[in-house]
């Protein structure tokens, strides 16, 4: 007997069968799971780097106070700084903001309301994607900014407390003025690192851009609702044109905000790069001038500088005797 044919599967609103939808759901769950595992791995790697940095700083403080390993103990803060830089460099990066390919809405003249709904969903989805990108990307700017400013504050506080502790503990090492100068110099270098890589400024720029896009999105939603209420269930050609024009303006406004943020980043990057190059060139020129400048030849000792030698008197002109 012939086998019973499989009954046709019902389709959803997108024209997909239940199995296809289930497959998409499974694929989405798998992607979400993989993304969660990658996020956990990045988090554990970051914790390991910072634990190493803190451990090296503790060993350095103990070795410096107890005098173990002599001057070699001061290599530990350098290793801790390298660990922090390695965490900042290897931190997971997010991709660029690119529009999804193949999802641009197509106009169906037989179903204008459906086409308008697809247009509305498309522009809102692209705006929401940009907002999410900025809110997630700000973490890569906020965390280094917090850490750098906290470390700079700690170093400045320790530099101010070292002379006081040296006077209380009667420790000659703590009373040396070079240690506060060294700590303040490291704090200044941290602020320079923050300015060069734009952590604090990028953090503020990302938050401001995401907030502006969200404001533009809310304005579009209210304007769209007003235009739809005016158009009714059977929109006319002028109503359809007004709705499409509003969606187009909203999409352009979002891209304009992203472009403005990108221009600000480029300007800041070029300014910081030019300033860094100028400072390095100035220091190299000063160093080269100091090296190339001829030194003053040493003075030769004169006869009067030799012990036991009386310098000769200058010749006196002969004086005529008076009669």
C-alpha positions, 0 to 999 in steps of 0.5 A: 500500500502506498504510504500516506503523504505528509500533510502540508505544514501551515505557514506563518505570516512570513510564509515559513513552515513551522519546521523552518521557523523552528530551525531559525529559532534553533539557529538563533539560539545557537548563535546566542549561546556561542555569543554568550560563551565568547563573552564569558571567555573575554570576561575571564581573560580580562579578569585574569589580566587584571588579577595578574596586574594587581598581584604584580603591584602587591609583590612590588610594594612588598619587595620595595618595602622589604628591600628584596631583589634590590632595584630589580623589583621595580620591573614589576610595575612595568610588567603590570602596566603591560598586562593592563595594556594587553587587556585593553588591546585584546578586548573584544571589539564590535563590528561596524554599523552596516545595514542588513542586506536583502531586507530593504522593503519592497512596495506592493501597490495592492497592499499599501498598508502592509508596505507602509508597515514594512517600511516603518519596521525597516527604519526602526530596526536600523535605528535600534541597531545603531542605538544598541551598537553605541550602548554596547560599544561605550563599555570599551571606552568607559571601563578603561576611562574608569581604570585610568582615572582611578589609578591616576588618583591613587598615584597622586594620593600616594605621592602626597602621602609619601613624605608624611609617612617618611616623617612618621616612620623615619624612613629615609627612602620614603623621604626622597623627593624622587618617589613623589615625582615618579608617581606624579609622572606616571599619573600624568602619563596615564592621563596622556594615555587616556587623551591619546586613545580617547577613552573618556571623550569616546565614552561621552561621544557614544552616549551622546550619539545613542541618546540623540538617535533615541530622541529622533526615534521617538519623534518619528514614532509619534509623527508616524502615528499622527500621519497614519491617523490622518490617512485612515484605513485607505490612505490616499496617494498624498498620504502615502507620499507623506509617510514615505517622506517621513520615513526617509527623513528619519533614516537620513537623520539617523545616518547624519548623527552617525556621520557627525560622530564619526567626523568628531572622532576623526578630528579628535584622532588627527588633533591628538596625533599631530600634538603627539608628533609635535611634542616628540619632535620638540623633545628630539630637537632639544635633545639633538641640540644638547648633544651637538652643542660644543662644550666649553674647553677646560681652562688651562691652569696659569702660573699663579695656579701652581703652588710655590710659584710667584708670577713674574711682574710685568715689565715696567718702563725705565724711569728717568732719574731726576737731576 
